[in-house]
Amino acid sequence: KRLECDQHGFICVGPTLQSVNIPNVFAAGDICHNVAHPRPKAGVFAVRAGPPLYANLCRYLHSQPLEEWVPQSEFLGLIGTGDGWAVASKGGLGVEGAHLWQLKDHIDRQWMAGYQNLPSMEDMLRSGSGGSGEREQSLAASMGADTIALLSKAQMRCGGCGSKVGQQVLTRALKQVQSFVRCNRPEVLSAGDDAAVIRPPPPPYLLVQSIDYFRSFVSDPFLFGQIAANHALSDLYAMNGEAVSALALCVLPFGPENKVEQTLIHILAGALCQLGRENCALVGGHTSEGAELAMG
């Protein structure tokens, strides 16, 4: 059964944020069209829809009646122009000025502080904050003191931005593997985190590109890094090509920060050793967390 959508492809939901034709599907924010209360696509409606969406999901799971939510009809829009100036609009009114930029900057910084100045995970587990209270306290108690102590030292994980490994972990790991960098190709004009600038080969030579990726089948991440790099290189050699540069994609298993860092160091060191033997430069890549170790 297909979800009913409007003419623009947005999921049609009723005032309870429930799909109009599939009752176990709920939607909020920019992906949906509220049939009862149409609103423009704006972040304020997505944010305000969070609590009623959560509440109705809980009610649905407990077979309780759902409650309607009526979003506000007007909202304040603040757009910075990039030169210390901002434009504000609400309803049919609009104003501009430097003082509005100061207001926008203050609002944005307050918003970001809410995601930066977080309570410790240990306090959250013990107090049950962020949930129903007694249920979270019971869950925390069942984990045991050792687990709580481990979690209290862990960074809160985010699935955004490609589920990237934390910047500090990545920076420390890259610093540790610098000694394994054994080539300096003149074709590499600039190397970055996610992309690089490579000089194309002169005529009559052609550029050969390849991609390879698979999950680990050995317990040693260093050895797996070597195998993954060698496997990727073999595709180029099958085309009678010469390896010049490589981008690495690493998926690391969820775990304590120090464990993730050590795994990343070993897998990159193994890949760099193999690439170095073939005079191939590792010029960037992407790291993320997942269910199991994988590399490409």
C-alpha angles and dihedrals in degrees: 000000000000124000113250109243135178124250090278095052099257118141112257111231134175128231090283090057088246120136111262093230108021109052098197092058121085128180138182139173126021096345095066143059115218102218095194096043112023114198135174118260104269133144094238091067092048092051094045091048092061099083097043090045091052092045094051093046088055091047091050093050090051093046092244126144114273122237125227122240123206112198119215115270098221134036139182115254119199120184122181117217095207096247103081091280132106140189121220129196136178123171107321095338128096135178136168139199149118092272089062090057089054089051092049092047091051093049093047093049091049090051094049092046088062088064097039104045096056128166115251116269089235092059091046092051093048097043098038091228117165094036144043095307108223093049093053092045090052091049092049091050091052091055094063131227095282093055092047090050090052094047092047089063094046126099116243108256125233128199093202127100091034093308089282123195110251117279094238092051091049094046093050093046094050090050091052094052097048090101089063093060102106106165139059111194116199089213090068105086098171133002123200141170098272105005141027139198112239126184108235118237117267119251134308089030120087133214114250118198129188140170129205133176138166141150124260121271096179130066096227111084092196091056091044090053089054093048093047093050093046092048091052093047092052091065090059093046089052086062091049089248133146119235111236107158141001139197117210126217112195127184112192125196117252112263147117114323095249091051092050090049094050092048091051092049092052097045093047092046091053092048092046092051092054095042090048092056088058094043090244119147122224101220103176144309146168133277126198140162124251146148096285143011115276137158140188 
